Amino acid sequence: MTVVSPAKSGTETASAPPRRRTARRATGLIASLGVLLAFAAASIAVGAKPIPLDQVWHGLFHYTGSDTDVVIRDVRLPRTILGLLVGVGLGLAGAVIQALTRNPLADPGLLGLNAGASAAVVSAISFLGVTSLTGYVWFAFLGTAVVSVLVYALGGSRSATPVRLALAGTAVYAALYGYINAVQLLDSAALDKMRFWTVGSLASANMTVVRQVTPFLLIGSVLALALGRSLNAVALGDDTARALGTNLHRTRALSMAAVTLLCGAATAACGPIAFVGLIVPHLVRAITGPDMRWILPYAAVLSPVLLLGSDVLGRLVTRPAELQVGIVTAFIGGPLFIYLVRRRRMAQL
């Protein structure tokens, strides 16, 4: 008979709960991936035009150029791919911003990034005559990047703190939206062209836009996921993070870079879409706890679920027309956010 020493037994007992917690989180993440695949399939199969599943399969894998194949391969497939990419970008950007500012109510709009993209697009429309979505992409990304650098500089650069970054972002947001409204009032053509983009939609998705934004979203995603451990330290406070050996300046700079890539590319492709970057990380935190090493991958998986689900719902509720995904996420996100905020045991950072 084998005798287990008390020291060994106690060690095993103490280490068992973390192992079980990790196994539950991993199982939940795998299940979330399954849900995401189901929603992606629904996004391809469901739309204003009813298409039987066998024809959906034929359009994906046996393309012959028929009208149905064109709808599947050239319209719904790019739309689904872009929804996946944008959902990942918005979810990761929201999670990083909430950790960086230590504010569970933060989203990409808090730092003025959406306002930067919108200001750049309205300027391109009004002053340069840009009219295509592929043209909007680069201006929106440039506007997001410029605002990101500006907010980081106004927030104190090397001495930046969560409060300073939030205040700088709010100030830039207010100033830019004043500028946007002024341009739209003075230029009715710009208002007409901006109206659809600012709602937030996947309807104009095509493979050209997908190819343009994919590199930025991939680089931003890898960078954000790599920052999980450092963001855990930041959440403990500046003094504790320094004591743990975290370089706060580098972590904040890299976080701003990741958010710029993710939010800039996502907003450029679809316009500003509200609540995805706010709701999903908040909901995930209630499931996984405060560990950013789990919050980030969960947010990357569940944000596209919300975005694609909202897009499919928008196609169904007003069939044969459709409701833009930005409107649907607002209808879903508003009540859900109120519920989360009013919970007595709301997840904390």
C-alpha positions in Angstrom: 0.0 0.0 0.0 1.3 3.4 -0.9 1.4 6.0 1.8 0.9 9.6 0.8 2.7 12.2 2.9 0.7 14.9 4.4 2.7 17.6 2.6 2.1 16.0 -0.8 -1.6 15.4 -0.1 -2.1 19.0 1.0 -0.3 20.2 -2.2 -2.5 18.1 -4.4 -5.7 19.2 -2.7 -4.7 22.9 -2.9 -3.9 22.6 -6.6 -7.0 20.7 -7.6 -9.5 23.6 -7.6 -7.3 25.7 -10.1 -7.0 22.7 -12.3 -10.8 22.2 -12.3 -11.3 25.9 -12.9 -9.0 25.8 -15.9 -10.7 22.7 -17.3 -14.1 24.4 -17.0 -12.9 27.5 -18.7 -11.3 25.5 -21.5 -14.4 23.4 -21.9 -16.5 26.6 -22.1 -14.2 28.1 -24.7 -14.5 25.0 -26.9 -18.3 25.1 -26.5 -18.2 28.8 -27.5 -16.3 28.0 -30.6 -19.1 25.5 -31.5 -21.7 28.2 -31.0 -19.7 30.5 -33.2 -19.5 28.0 -36.0 -23.3 27.5 -35.8 -23.9 31.3 -36.1 -21.5 31.5 -39.0 -23.4 28.8 -40.8 -26.6 30.6 -40.1 -25.2 33.8 -41.5 -24.4 32.0 -44.7 -27.7 30.1 -44.9 -30.2 32.7 -43.8 -31.1 35.9 -45.6 -33.8 37.9 -47.4 -33.9 35.2 -50.1 -34.8 31.7 -48.7 -32.2 29.2 -50.0 -32.4 25.5 -49.3 -29.4 24.0 -47.5 -28.4 21.8 -50.4 -28.1 24.9 -52.6 -26.1 26.6 -49.9 -23.7 23.7 -49.9 -23.5 23.7 -53.7 -22.8 27.5 -53.8 -19.9 27.1 -51.3 -18.2 24.0 -52.7 -19.5 23.5 -56.3 -19.7 27.1 -57.6 -21.2 27.2 -61.2 -22.1 30.9 -61.4 -25.8 30.5 -61.0 -27.8 33.3 -59.3 -28.0 31.3 -56.1 -24.3 30.5 -56.1 -23.5 34.2 -56.6 -25.6 35.1 -53.6 -23.9 32.5 -51.4 -20.3 32.9 -52.6 -20.1 36.6 -53.5 -22.6 38.2 -51.0 -23.2 36.1 -47.9 -19.7 34.5 -47.5 -17.8 37.8 -47.5 -20.4 39.2 -45.2 -19.9 36.4 -42.8 -16.1 36.5 -42.9 -16.2 40.2 -42.3 -18.6 39.8 -39.4 -16.3 37.3 -37.8 -13.2 39.5 -38.2 -15.0 42.7 -37.0 -16.5 40.9 -34.1 -13.1 39.6 -33.0 -11.7 43.1 -33.3 -14.4 44.9 -31.4 -14.5 42.3 -28.6 -10.7 42.3 -28.1 -10.5 46.1 -28.3 -13.3 46.5 -25.7 -11.6 44.0 -23.3 -8.2 45.7 -23.6 -9.7 49.2 -23.1 -11.6 48.1 -20.0 -8.5 46.6 -18.6 -6.3 49.6 -19.6 -8.7 52.2 -18.0 -9.7 49.9 -15.2 -13.3 50.8 -16.1 -15.8 48.0 -16.8 -18.1 50.5 -18.6 -15.4 51.5 -21.1 -15.6 50.8 -24.9 -13.7 52.0 -28.0 -15.9 55.2 -28.0 -14.5 56.2 -24.6 -11.1 57.0 -26.1 -12.5 58.8 -29.0 -11.5 56.2 -31.6 -14.8 55.9 -33.3 -15.0 59.7 -33.4 -11.6 59.8 -35.1 -12.7 57.3 -37.8 -16.0 59.2 -38.4 -14.2 62.6 -38.6 -11.7 61.2 -41.1 -14.5 59.7 -43.3 -16.7 62.8 -43.3 -13.6 64.9 -44.2 -12.8 62.5 -47.1 -16.4 62.7 -48.4 -16.8 66.5 -48.0 -13.4 67.7 -49.1 -11.9 64.9 -51.3 -15.0 63.5 -52.9 -14.5 59.9 -51.7 -17.6 57.9 -52.2 -16.7 54.2 -52.1 -16.5 51.9 -49.0 -13.0 50.8 -50.0 -12.0 54.5 -49.9 -13.6 55.0 -46.5 -11.5 52.1 -45.1 -8.1 53.9 -45.3 -9.4 57.3 -44.1 -11.2 55.7 -41.2 -8.1 53.8 -40.1 -5.9 56.9 -40.4 -8.4 58.9 -38.3 -8.4 56.2 -35.6 -4.6 56.0 -35.6 -4.2 59.8 -35.3 -6.7 60.0 -32.4 -5.0 57.1 -30.6 -1.7 59.0 -30.7 -3.3 62.2 -29.7 -5.2 60.7 -26.7 -2.1 58.9 -25.5 -0.1 62.2 -25.7 -2.8 64.2 -23.9 -3.1 61.5 -21.3 0.5 62.0 -20.3 2.4 59.6 -22.6 4.9 57.9 -20.3 3.0 59.2 -17.2 -0.4 58.2 -18.6 -2.9 56.8 -16.1 -6.4 55.2 -16.6 -8.2 58.4 -15.5 -6.1 60.7 -17.8 -6.6 58.4 -20.8 -10.4 58.4 -20.2 -10.6 62.2 -19.7 -8.4 62.8 -22.8 -10.6 60.4 -24.9 -13.8 62.1 -23.7 -12.5 65.5 -24.6 -11.3 64.4 -28.1 -14.6 62.6 -28.6 -16.6 65.8 -27.9 -14.5 68.0 -30.1 -14.5 65.6 -33.0 -18.3 65.0 -33.0 -18.8 68.8 -32.9 -16.6 68.9 -36.1 -18.5 66.0 -37.7 -21.9 67.7 -37.0 -20.7 71.0 -38.4 -19.4 69.4 -41.7 -22.7 67.5 -42.1 -24.8 70.6 -41.6 -22.8 72.6 -44.1 -22.6 69.8 -46.7 -25.8 68.0 -47.2 -24.1 65.6 -49.7 -21.7 64.5 -47.0 -24.6 63.9 -44.6 -26.4 61.7 -47.2 -23.3 59.6 -47.8 -22.4 59.3 -44.1 -25.8 58.3 -43.0 -25.5 54.7 -44.0 -21.9 54.2 -42.9 -22.4 55.7 -39.4 -25.3 53.3 -38.6 -22.9 50.3 -38.8 -23.6 47.6 -41.3 -22.2 44.5 -42.9 -24.4 44.8 -46.0 -21.7 46.2 -48.3 -19.1 43.6 -47.4 -17.0 42.2 -50.2 -13.7 40.4 -50.4 -11.7 43.5 -51.3 -12.6 45.1 -47.9 -12.0 41.8 -46.2 -8.5 41.6 -47.7 -7.8 45.2 -46.7 -8.6 44.9 -43.0 -7.5 41.3 -42.3 -3.8 42.1 -41.8 -4.5 44.9 -39.3 -7.1 42.7 -37.4 -4.7 39.7 -37.3 -1.8 41.7 -36.0 -4.0 43.6 -33.5 -5.5 40.3 -32.2 -2.1 38.6 -31.7 -0.8 41.7 -29.9 -3.9 41.9 -27.7 -3.8 38.3 -26.7 -0.1 38.5 -25.9 -0.8 41.3 -23.4 -3.1 39.2 -21.1 -0.5 38.7 -18.3 0.6 42.3 -18.3 -3.0 43.6 -18.2 -3.6 41.4 -15.2 -0.8 43.3 -13.4 -2.2 46.7 -14.6 -5.5 45.8 -13.0 -3.9 45.5 -9.6 -2.8 49.2 -9.7 0.3 51.0 -10.8 2.4 50.4 -7.7 1.6 46.7 -7.5 2.2 46.3 -11.3 5.7 47.9 -10.9 6.4 45.7 -8.0 5.6 42.7 -10.1 8.1 43.9 -12.7 5.6 45.1 -15.3 6.7 48.0 -17.6 3.6 50.2 -17.4 4.7 52.5 -20.2 5.3 49.6 -22.6 2.1 47.9 -21.7 0.0 51.0 -22.2 1.7 51.9 -25.4 1.3 48.3 -26.8 -2.3 48.3 -25.6 -3.1 51.5 -27.4 -1.4 50.1 -30.5 -3.5 46.9 -30.4 -6.7 48.9 -29.8 -5.9 51.2 -32.7 -5.3 48.3 -35.1 -8.5 46.4 -34.0 -10.9 49.3 -33.6 -9.6 51.2 -36.6 -9.9 48.3 -39.0 -13.3 47.2 -37.6 -14.8 50.7 -37.7 -13.3 51.3 -41.1 -14.9 48.2 -42.6 -18.4 48.5 -41.1 -18.8 51.9 -39.5 -19.1 52.4 -35.7 -21.0 49.5 -34.2 -22.1 50.1 -30.6 -22.3 47.8 -27.6 -20.3 44.8 -28.9 -17.0 46.0 -27.4 -18.8 47.0 -24.2 -21.2 44.2 -23.5 -19.3 41.1 -24.4 -16.1 41.6 -22.3 -18.4 42.6 -19.4 -20.5 39.5 -19.8 -17.3 37.3 -20.2 -15.8 38.7 -17.0 -18.8 37.4 -15.1 -18.1 33.9 -16.5 -14.3 33.7 -16.4 -13.4 36.0 -13.5 -10.9 38.9 -13.8 -8.1 36.9 -15.5 -7.4 38.7 -18.8 -5.7 35.5 -20.2 -9.2 34.0 -20.4 -11.2 37.2 -20.9 -9.4 38.0 -24.2 -9.9 34.6 -26.0 -13.5 34.4 -24.7 -14.3 37.9 -26.0 -12.7 37.1 -29.3 -15.0 34.1 -29.7 -18.3 35.5 -28.3 -18.2 39.0 -29.8 -18.6 37.5 -33.4 -21.5 35.4 -32.0 -23.3 38.6 -31.0 -22.4 40.4 -34.2 -23.4 37.6 -36.6 -26.5 36.8 -34.5 -27.6 40.5 -34.7 -26.9 40.6 -38.4 -29.0 37.4 -39.0 -31.8 38.8 -36.9 -31.8 42.1 -38.8 -32.3 40.2 -42.0 -35.2 38.2 -40.6 -37.3 40.8 -38.8 -37.9 43.1 -41.8 -37.6 40.5 -44.6 -37.3 41.0 -47.6 -35.6 44.2 -46.5 -33.1 44.2 -43.6 -32.2 46.2 -40.5 -28.6 47.3 -40.2 -26.5 45.3 -37.6 -25.6 48.5 -35.7 -29.3 49.1 -35.0 -29.9 45.6 -33.9 -26.8 45.5 -31.5 -28.1 48.8 -30.0 -31.6 47.2 -29.4 -30.0 44.1 -27.9 -27.1 45.7 -26.1 -29.1 48.5 -24.3 -31.4 46.4 -22.2 -28.7 43.8 -21.6 -26.3 46.4 -20.4 -28.9 47.9 -18.0 -29.5 44.4 -16.6 -25.8 43.8 -16.1 -25.3 47.1 -14.4 -28.2 46.6 -12.1 -27.1 43.1 -11.0 -26.1 43.1 -7.3 -23.1 40.9 -8.0 -21.8 42.7 -11.1 -18.4 41.5 -12.2 -15.6 43.8 -11.2 -12.2 44.5 -12.8 
